[in-house]
Amino acid sequence: MFPTIRLRRTRMTEPLRRLVRETELNAGDLVLPLFVTPGKKLRRPVPSMPGVCNLSADEAAREAEQAQALGLAGVILFGVLPESAKDARGSGAEDARGPVAEALGAIAKAAPELVRMADVCLCEYTDHGHCGIVKGGEILNDETLPRLAAMAVAMAKAGAQVIAPSDMMDGRVAAIRGALDAAGFAPLPILSYAAKFASGFYGPFREAAASAPAFGDRRGYQMDPANAREALREIEADLEEGADLVMVKPAGPCLDILARARARFRVPLGAYQVSGEYAMLKAAAMKGWLDEKRCALESLLAIKRAGAEFILTYHALDAARWLGAE
Ligand code: PBG
């Protein structure tokens, strides 16, 4: 062994390091989440996510223009409604004049090269903040499926190019696939949040989207963070139901799940670096405790190295700028 094997030899200069580099992070791997709200010329900062705003559709289109100029893969849209516009069924989810529908149209014009993804879930539209229909304190599974299917069709009609269900009801992919096909959207792919864990790291998102559950929590439908084999079953089930792409969420705390999923399934695999992961990096950077650029790029690279082909991240614009300047 030593001194024959000296692994430092290929680390000695940047050209050598480049030659042996196994993983490369590109702007084209990244998808930017946008929170869209009714109104015009509106940019309302989200306190727990510095740099992230609730945007009106026109402002979302401006953000998308930048995303396109920086070479990002796409955007994923979430709706943010005032409390007065929410109800028990989440009717706003299928509103053809809602903020997400409006933003899809505006982004199609402003940034046609981006992939436009629509998150499909009821929690941003229900007055109780749960991802499904509620009865007697229970989140009903089968009764929620037609609501999700209706939302998916509404998003498709508004110009979404990928439908991304994040609710974690059983059977939602099949229900959405059936509804899309029946409405003439057979070519539209489904990106399933297949392995989505009940994570504390979604905290800042719920502030951004005003979607915290009014009672209880989401452990009755999102996955127990203790379970890895079950995550693979979730992915398998969604693929059998017709998912075209799958996602693991959160990303950083689930690198093992990503690696196992990558080894096991031959489908496009994504990861969502969620709001809490972003907030942690931002907070430490603002205190001067971490180098934001270095740590954000390292986290994203690690997610890619673990097996993700694309990453949803609030750092997408900055990361693309940093990668371009390197
Ligand atoms: C909606 C949804 C959530 C996230 C994405 N879609 C919140 C949740 O499940 O509570 C979280 C994203 C993030 O934290 O950045 N169901």
Boltz pocket constraint, residues with backbone or C-beta under 6 A from the ligand:
constraints:
  - pocket:
      binder: B
      contacts: [[A, 119], [A, 121], [A, 123], [A, 131], [A, 166], [A, 167], [A, 201], [A, 202], [A, 203], [A, 204], [A, 205], [A, 206], [A, 211], [A, 218], [A, 273], [A, 274], [A, 275], [A, 276]]
      max_distance: 6.0
